[in-house]
Amino acid sequence: MQTSTRNSLLLKRSLDAVWHPCTQMKHHQYQGQFPLIPVARAQGCWLFDFDGRRYLDAVSSWWVNLFGHGNAHINAALIDQLGTLEHAMLAGFTHEPVVELSERLAQLTGNQLGHCFYGSDGASATEIALKMSFHYWRNSGEPNKTQFVSLQDSYHGETLGALSVTDVALFKDTYAPLLRASTQVQSPDWRLAEPGESQEAYALRAAKALEAHLEQHHESTAALIVEPLVQGAAGMAMYHPAYLGEARKLCDRFNVHLIADEIMTGCGRTGTFFAYEQANITPDFLCLSKGITGGYLPLSVVMTRDTIYQAFYDDSVTRGFLHSHSYTGNALACRAAVATLEIFEQNQILTKNRMTSAALTRACQKIAAHLNVMNFRNLGMIWAFDVATRDPAFARNFHRRALDKELLLRPIGNTVYFMPPYVINENEVAVLAMRVRDLLNA
């Protein structure tokens, strides 16, 4: 791949000065092995380098960019907000964007989760939910409830608390001595079902493993944390909503909190605004981030019930929830999130997404039928399939070859997935499906 002087200079400066995330930096030193792509600008579904070479952002820039780069509505909202208030501390102060966002989010839960606590990113939201659950039980006279349960192959972030309930060895093993012990129970990932066993039947069987654990350990268990319907870092492991229904019943029965980590699955990604809606339940805590600002600014939120909020409402400062960071409820980020919710309301996004989902699924029929493809699956605006391969560096090599075809894809192990912006059009759908098929054929 030939690069201009401007591209090359930016690459060199970045390699000298920037430590990139989730990356072995040595791989970037050899551009043919794992190229670092300079981004000069972006519009819609496309990223452009300084030479004008473009890349279809088929992963929404790590699952955050819902309505395309350079969205006019969010741009206008941020420009307006810059003229009034960019930030004010939320301790002892408040402002209109954070209040409006909190009210809108509560309405989306049917006002079942009416209290919003803000952070900066997904891992922060996980930390907040875990701490809130632990502190609730302490305030409620049950200080022994200090343990957490998550699913096998779960991912909830990479700060120490979040990593403690994550079950991805690549991220977790190095830091094991620093982490608090937690328990992982059987994943409802339908790829693990026995031949002839339905997705629902397997989900219910996995729920039995949760029941067995809680029967023995409920007195010491504070909360179960799950990624509703899709376990992202597990290779887009999808499962039947019946598991969430059973998990809700079991948490009620054994007096355990249910934390829904919708950092990736929320904001319409699975077909409903919140994934948990498909199981007709409400969690005790809801974690949101990623797409909540349309991919513009860092923001996360933990939503919870009034009964949990009331356990902290007291004259004693020590019974209050004293978690904080300097940019909690940042006005610009909240305004971007309000604008994002306005787009959902004004443009019937969930309805349009159903049509886009059907069109891309049709376009992927030849991919699904490919001899090297297994477990082709789709839920809302998420597609994934597993590739039969002996290449231990498949993810890195497929990513590199995809860039040569102007596609931004980041496989997880041998799983290739698409999570494009919701504004992807018919022509872009065709380009994505055709070029991925060509990569598989090659």
C-alpha positions as CSV (number, residue, x, y, z in Angstrom):
1,M,0.0,0.0,0.0
2,Q,1.6,3.3,-1.1
3,T,1.3,6.2,1.2
4,S,1.9,9.9,0.7
5,T,4.4,12.0,2.6
6,R,1.7,13.3,4.9
7,N,0.4,9.8,5.6
8,S,3.9,8.6,6.3
9,L,4.8,11.4,8.6
10,L,1.7,11.0,10.7
11,L,2.4,7.2,10.9
12,K,5.9,7.8,12.2
13,R,4.8,10.5,14.7
14,S,2.1,8.2,16.0
15,L,4.4,5.2,16.4
16,D,6.9,7.4,18.2
17,A,4.4,9.1,20.6
18,V,1.2,7.1,20.9
19,W,0.7,3.8,22.8
20,H,-2.3,2.3,20.9
21,P,-5.0,0.3,22.8
22,C,-5.4,-3.4,22.6
23,T,-2.3,-3.6,20.4
24,Q,1.1,-5.3,20.3
25,M,3.0,-2.2,19.2
26,K,5.8,-4.1,17.6
27,H,3.3,-5.4,14.9
28,H,2.7,-1.8,13.8
29,Q,6.4,-1.3,13.0
30,Y,6.0,-3.5,10.0
31,Q,3.2,-2.0,7.9
32,G,2.7,-5.1,5.8
33,Q,2.1,-7.2,8.9
34,F,-0.4,-5.0,10.7
35,P,-0.7,-1.5,9.1
36,L,-1.6,1.6,11.1
37,I,-4.1,3.6,9.1
38,P,-4.0,7.4,9.3
39,V,-7.4,8.9,9.4
40,A,-7.7,12.4,7.9
41,R,-11.5,12.8,8.0
42,A,-14.7,10.7,8.0
43,Q,-18.2,11.0,6.6
44,G,-21.1,8.6,6.9
45,C,-19.9,5.0,6.9
46,W,-16.4,5.9,5.6
47,L,-13.0,6.8,7.0
48,F,-10.5,8.6,4.7
49,D,-6.8,8.9,4.8
50,F,-4.8,11.8,3.5
51,D,-4.6,10.3,0.0
52,G,-8.4,10.0,-0.1
53,R,-8.3,6.2,0.2
54,R,-11.4,5.2,2.0
55,Y,-12.4,2.4,4.4
56,L,-16.0,1.2,5.1
57,D,-16.3,1.4,8.9
58,A,-18.1,-2.0,9.3
59,V,-17.5,-2.1,13.0
60,S,-18.8,1.4,13.8
61,S,-15.3,2.4,15.2
62,W,-15.5,-0.2,18.0
63,W,-19.2,-0.3,18.1
64,V,-19.9,3.4,19.0
65,N,-20.8,5.2,15.8
66,L,-24.5,4.7,15.3
67,F,-25.5,7.3,12.8
68,G,-22.4,7.7,10.7
69,H,-19.4,10.1,11.0
70,G,-20.1,13.8,10.8
71,N,-23.8,13.5,11.6
72,A,-25.4,16.9,11.0
73,H,-27.9,16.7,13.9
74,I,-25.3,15.8,16.5
75,N,-22.9,18.3,15.1
76,A,-25.5,21.1,15.4
77,A,-26.4,20.1,18.9
78,L,-22.7,20.2,20.0
79,I,-22.1,23.6,18.3
80,D,-25.1,25.0,20.1
81,Q,-24.0,23.6,23.5
82,L,-20.5,25.0,23.0
83,G,-22.1,28.4,23.1
84,T,-23.6,28.0,26.5
85,L,-21.8,25.4,28.7
86,E,-19.0,22.9,28.0
87,H,-18.7,21.5,31.5
88,A,-19.5,22.1,35.2
89,M,-18.8,19.8,38.1
90,L,-21.9,17.7,38.9
91,A,-21.1,17.6,42.6
92,G,-23.3,20.4,44.0
93,F,-24.3,21.6,40.6
94,T,-26.6,20.5,37.8
95,H,-27.4,21.5,34.2
96,E,-30.1,21.0,31.6
97,P,-28.4,18.4,29.3
98,V,-27.8,15.9,32.2
99,V,-31.3,16.4,33.5
100,E,-32.9,16.0,30.1
101,L,-30.9,12.9,29.2
102,S,-31.7,11.3,32.6
103,E,-35.4,11.9,32.1
104,R,-35.4,10.6,28.5
105,L,-33.5,7.4,29.5
106,A,-35.9,6.8,32.4
107,Q,-38.8,7.1,30.1
108,L,-37.2,4.5,27.8
109,T,-37.3,2.0,30.7
110,G,-40.9,2.7,31.4
111,N,-39.7,4.7,34.4
112,Q,-38.7,1.4,36.1
113,L,-35.0,2.6,36.2
114,G,-35.4,6.2,37.2
115,H,-32.1,7.1,38.7
116,C,-29.0,7.8,36.5
117,F,-25.4,7.9,37.7
118,Y,-22.8,8.9,35.1
119,G,-19.3,7.8,34.2
120,S,-17.0,8.1,31.3
121,D,-16.8,4.7,29.6
122,G,-18.1,1.1,29.7
123,A,-15.6,-0.2,32.3
124,S,-16.5,2.7,34.6
125,A,-20.1,1.8,34.3
126,T,-19.4,-1.8,35.3
127,E,-17.3,-0.6,38.3
128,I,-20.2,1.7,39.4
129,A,-22.8,-1.0,39.1
130,L,-20.7,-3.5,41.1
131,K,-19.9,-1.0,43.8
132,M,-23.6,0.1,44.0
133,S,-24.8,-3.5,44.4
134,F,-22.2,-4.2,47.1
135,H,-23.0,-1.0,48.9
136,Y,-26.7,-1.5,48.7
137,W,-26.5,-4.9,50.5
138,R,-24.2,-3.3,53.2
139,N,-26.7,-0.5,53.7
140,S,-29.5,-3.0,53.8
141,G,-28.0,-5.0,56.6
142,E,-26.6,-7.9,54.5
143,P,-22.9,-7.2,54.5
144,N,-22.1,-10.9,53.6
145,K,-23.4,-10.4,50.0
146,T,-20.1,-9.4,48.5
147,Q,-19.6,-11.9,45.6
148,F,-20.4,-11.6,41.9
149,V,-21.4,-14.0,39.2
150,S,-20.9,-13.7,35.4
151,L,-21.1,-15.9,32.4
152,Q,-18.2,-18.0,30.9
153,D,-16.5,-16.0,28.2
154,S,-18.0,-12.8,29.5
155,Y,-16.5,-9.3,28.9
156,H,-17.3,-6.3,31.1
157,G,-14.2,-4.1,30.8
158,E,-10.5,-4.0,31.7
159,T,-10.3,-1.9,34.9
160,L,-9.6,-4.1,37.9
161,G,-13.1,-4.5,39.1
162,A,-14.6,-5.0,35.7
163,L,-11.8,-7.4,34.8
164,S,-12.6,-9.4,37.9
165,V,-16.0,-10.4,36.3
166,T,-14.6,-10.7,32.8
167,D,-13.7,-14.2,31.5
168,V,-11.4,-13.6,28.6
169,A,-7.9,-15.1,29.3
170,L,-6.1,-12.8,26.9
171,F,-7.1,-9.8,29.0
172,K,-7.3,-11.3,32.4
173,D,-4.5,-13.8,33.0
174,T,-1.6,-11.3,33.2
175,Y,-3.4,-9.3,35.9
176,A,-4.8,-12.3,37.8
177,P,-2.9,-11.5,41.1
178,L,-4.5,-8.1,41.2
179,L,-8.1,-9.3,40.7
180,R,-10.9,-10.1,43.1
181,A,-12.3,-13.7,42.7
182,S,-15.6,-14.1,41.0
183,T,-17.6,-17.1,39.7
184,Q,-18.4,-17.8,36.1
185,V,-21.4,-20.0,35.2
186,Q,-22.3,-21.8,31.9
187,S,-22.8,-19.5,28.9
188,P,-26.1,-19.8,27.1
189,D,-24.2,-19.3,23.7
190,W,-26.3,-21.4,21.3
191,R,-23.2,-22.6,19.5
192,L,-22.6,-24.8,22.5
193,A,-26.0,-26.7,22.2
194,E,-26.0,-30.4,21.6
195,P,-27.0,-31.6,18.1
196,G,-30.8,-31.3,17.8
197,E,-31.1,-29.1,20.9
198,S,-32.9,-25.9,20.2
199,Q,-31.5,-22.5,21.1
200,E,-34.2,-22.0,23.7
201,A,-33.7,-25.5,25.2
202,Y,-30.0,-24.9,25.6
203,A,-30.6,-21.5,27.2
204,L,-32.9,-23.1,29.7
205,R,-30.3,-25.8,30.4
206,A,-27.6,-23.1,31.0
207,A,-30.0,-21.4,33.4
208,K,-30.1,-24.6,35.4
209,A,-26.3,-24.2,36.1
210,L,-27.0,-20.7,37.4
211,E,-29.8,-22.0,39.6
212,A,-27.5,-24.7,41.0
213,H,-24.9,-22.0,41.9
214,L,-27.3,-19.6,43.5
215,E,-28.9,-22.4,45.5
216,Q,-25.5,-22.9,47.2
217,H,-24.1,-19.4,47.3
218,H,-27.0,-16.9,47.3
219,E,-26.3,-15.7,50.8
220,S,-22.9,-14.4,49.7
221,T,-23.9,-13.3,46.2
222,A,-24.5,-9.6,45.5
223,A,-25.3,-9.7,41.8
224,L,-25.3,-11.5,38.5
225,I,-23.9,-9.5,35.6
226,V,-24.7,-10.4,32.0
227,E,-24.3,-9.1,28.5
228,P,-28.0,-9.4,27.3
229,L,-28.4,-11.6,24.2
230,V,-24.9,-11.1,22.8
231,Q,-21.5,-11.8,24.4
232,G,-19.3,-9.5,22.3
233,A,-15.7,-10.6,23.1
234,A,-16.8,-14.2,23.1
235,G,-17.0,-13.9,19.3
236,M,-20.5,-12.4,19.2
237,A,-22.0,-15.3,21.1
238,M,-25.8,-15.0,20.8
239,Y,-28.3,-16.6,23.0
240,H,-32.1,-17.0,23.4
241,P,-34.0,-14.4,25.5
242,A,-35.3,-17.3,27.6
243,Y,-32.1,-17.2,29.6
244,L,-32.7,-13.7,30.7
245,G,-36.2,-14.5,31.7
246,E,-35.0,-17.4,33.9
247,A,-32.1,-15.3,35.3
248,R,-34.6,-12.6,36.4
249,K,-36.7,-15.2,38.2
250,L,-33.7,-16.7,39.9
251,C,-32.3,-13.4,41.0
252,D,-35.7,-12.5,42.5
253,R,-36.0,-15.9,44.1
254,F,-32.5,-15.8,45.7
255,N,-32.5,-12.1,46.5
256,V,-29.6,-11.3,44.1
257,H,-29.3,-8.2,41.8
258,L,-29.4,-8.5,38.0
259,I,-26.9,-6.2,36.2
260,A,-27.5,-5.8,32.5
261,D,-24.3,-4.8,30.8
262,E,-25.8,-3.1,27.6
263,I,-22.7,-1.2,26.9
264,M,-22.6,-2.9,23.5
265,T,-26.1,-4.3,23.1
266,G,-28.0,-1.1,24.0
267,C,-29.1,1.8,21.9
268,G,-30.9,-0.3,19.3
269,R,-28.1,-2.6,18.3
270,T,-30.0,-5.9,18.9
271,G,-33.3,-4.7,17.3
272,T,-35.0,-3.2,20.4
273,F,-33.6,-0.2,22.1
274,F,-32.5,-2.3,25.1
275,A,-31.7,-6.0,24.5
276,Y,-33.4,-7.0,27.8
277,E,-36.7,-5.9,26.4
278,Q,-36.8,-9.0,24.3
279,A,-37.1,-11.1,27.5
280,N,-39.9,-8.9,28.9
281,I,-37.9,-8.2,32.0
282,T,-36.2,-5.2,33.8
283,P,-32.8,-5.5,35.4
284,D,-31.9,-3.9,38.7
285,F,-29.0,-2.1,37.1
286,L,-28.5,-1.1,33.5
287,C,-25.1,-0.1,32.1
288,L,-24.9,2.0,28.9
289,S,-22.0,3.5,27.0
290,K,-20.5,3.2,23.5
291,G,-23.4,4.3,21.2
292,I,-25.1,6.5,23.8
293,T,-23.4,9.6,22.3
294,G,-23.5,8.4,18.7
295,G,-19.8,7.8,18.9
296,Y,-18.9,11.5,19.6
297,L,-17.8,11.8,23.2
298,P,-17.0,9.5,26.1
299,L,-20.0,8.9,28.4
300,S,-21.5,6.0,30.4
301,V,-24.5,5.7,32.6
302,V,-25.7,3.3,35.2
303,M,-29.5,3.3,35.8
304,T,-31.2,1.7,38.7
305,R,-34.5,1.3,40.6
306,D,-35.9,3.7,43.2
307,T,-35.7,1.0,45.9
308,I,-31.9,0.8,45.4
309,Y,-31.6,4.6,45.4
310,Q,-33.5,4.8,48.6
311,A,-31.0,2.5,50.4
312,F,-28.4,5.3,50.0
313,Y,-30.7,8.2,51.0
314,D,-29.7,9.0,54.5
315,D,-28.2,11.6,56.9
316,S,-25.0,9.7,57.0
317,V,-22.4,10.6,54.4
318,T,-20.9,7.1,54.6
319,R,-24.2,5.5,53.5
320,G,-24.1,7.7,50.3
321,F,-22.6,6.5,47.0
322,L,-19.3,8.5,47.0
323,H,-18.0,7.4,43.6
324,S,-17.0,10.2,41.3
325,H,-14.8,11.5,38.5
326,S,-14.1,15.0,37.4
327,Y,-16.1,14.8,34.1
328,T,-19.2,13.1,35.6
329,G,-22.2,14.1,33.5
330,N,-20.2,16.3,31.2
331,A,-22.6,18.8,29.5
332,L,-21.2,18.3,26.0
333,A,-21.4,14.5,26.2
334,C,-24.9,14.6,27.6
335,R,-26.0,17.0,24.8
336,A,-24.6,14.6,22.2
337,A,-26.5,11.8,23.9
338,V,-29.8,13.8,23.9
339,A,-29.2,14.5,20.2
340,T,-28.7,10.8,19.6
341,L,-32.0,9.9,21.3
342,E,-33.7,12.6,19.3
343,I,-32.5,10.9,16.1
344,F,-34.1,7.7,17.3
345,E,-37.4,9.4,18.0
346,Q,-37.6,11.6,14.9
347,N,-36.4,9.1,12.3
348,Q,-38.1,5.8,13.4
349,I,-34.6,4.2,13.6
350,L,-35.7,0.9,15.0
351,T,-38.1,0.4,12.2
352,K,-35.5,1.4,9.6
353,N,-33.0,-0.9,11.2
354,R,-35.3,-3.9,10.7
355,M,-35.3,-3.2,7.0
356,T,-31.5,-2.7,6.8
357,S,-31.0,-5.9,8.8
358,A,-33.1,-7.9,6.4
359,A,-31.3,-6.4,3.4
360,L,-27.8,-7.1,4.7
361,T,-28.8,-10.6,5.8
362,R,-30.1,-11.3,2.2
363,A,-26.9,-9.9,0.8
364,C,-24.9,-12.3,3.0
365,Q,-26.5,-15.5,1.8
366,K,-23.5,-16.6,-0.2
367,I,-21.3,-15.9,2.8
368,A,-23.6,-18.0,5.0
369,A,-23.4,-20.8,2.5
370,H,-19.6,-20.7,2.1
371,L,-17.8,-24.0,2.7
372,N,-15.5,-22.4,5.3
373,V,-18.2,-20.5,7.2
374,M,-20.0,-21.9,10.3
375,N,-22.7,-20.6,12.6
376,F,-23.7,-17.6,10.5
377,R,-25.9,-15.5,12.8
378,N,-27.7,-12.2,13.0
379,L,-29.5,-10.2,15.7
380,G,-30.7,-6.7,14.9
381,M,-27.7,-4.8,13.5
382,I,-25.1,-7.4,14.4
383,W,-23.9,-10.2,12.1
384,A,-21.3,-12.8,12.8
385,F,-19.9,-16.0,11.4
386,D,-17.0,-18.4,12.3
387,V,-14.4,-19.3,9.8
388,A,-12.8,-22.8,9.6
389,T,-9.1,-22.0,9.6
390,R,-5.8,-23.3,10.9
391,D,-4.2,-19.9,10.8
392,P,-3.3,-18.8,14.4
393,A,-3.0,-15.2,13.1
394,F,-6.3,-15.4,11.2
395,A,-7.8,-12.2,12.9
396,R,-4.8,-10.1,12.1
397,N,-4.4,-11.4,8.6
398,F,-8.1,-11.1,7.7
399,H,-8.1,-7.5,9.1
400,R,-5.1,-6.6,6.9
401,R,-6.6,-8.2,3.7
402,A,-9.9,-6.4,4.4
403,L,-8.1,-3.1,4.5
404,D,-6.8,-3.8,1.1
405,K,-10.4,-4.1,0.0
406,E,-11.3,-0.8,1.7
407,L,-13.1,-2.5,4.7
408,L,-12.5,-1.9,8.4
409,L,-13.1,-5.3,10.1
410,R,-11.6,-6.6,13.3
411,P,-12.3,-10.3,13.7
412,I,-12.4,-11.8,17.2
413,G,-10.4,-15.1,17.0
414,N,-11.9,-16.9,14.0
415,T,-15.1,-14.9,14.2
416,V,-15.8,-12.2,11.6
417,Y,-18.6,-9.8,12.5
418,F,-20.3,-6.7,11.1
419,M,-21.7,-3.9,13.3
420,P,-22.0,-1.1,10.8
421,P,-23.5,2.4,11.4
422,Y,-27.3,2.4,11.2
423,V,-27.0,4.7,8.1
424,I,-25.4,2.1,5.9
425,N,-27.1,2.3,2.5
426,E,-28.0,-0.3,-0.1
427,N,-24.9,0.2,-2.1
428,E,-22.6,0.0,0.9
429,V,-24.4,-3.2,2.0
430,A,-23.6,-4.7,-1.4
431,V,-20.0,-3.6,-1.2
432,L,-19.5,-5.1,2.3
433,A,-21.1,-8.5,1.4
434,M,-19.4,-8.9,-1.9
435,R,-15.9,-8.0,-0.7
436,V,-16.1,-10.2,2.3
437,R,-17.2,-13.1,0.1
438,D,-14.2,-12.4,-2.1
439,L,-11.9,-12.4,1.0
440,L,-13.3,-15.8,2.0
441,N,-12.9,-17.2,-1.6
442,A,-9.3,-16.0,-1.6
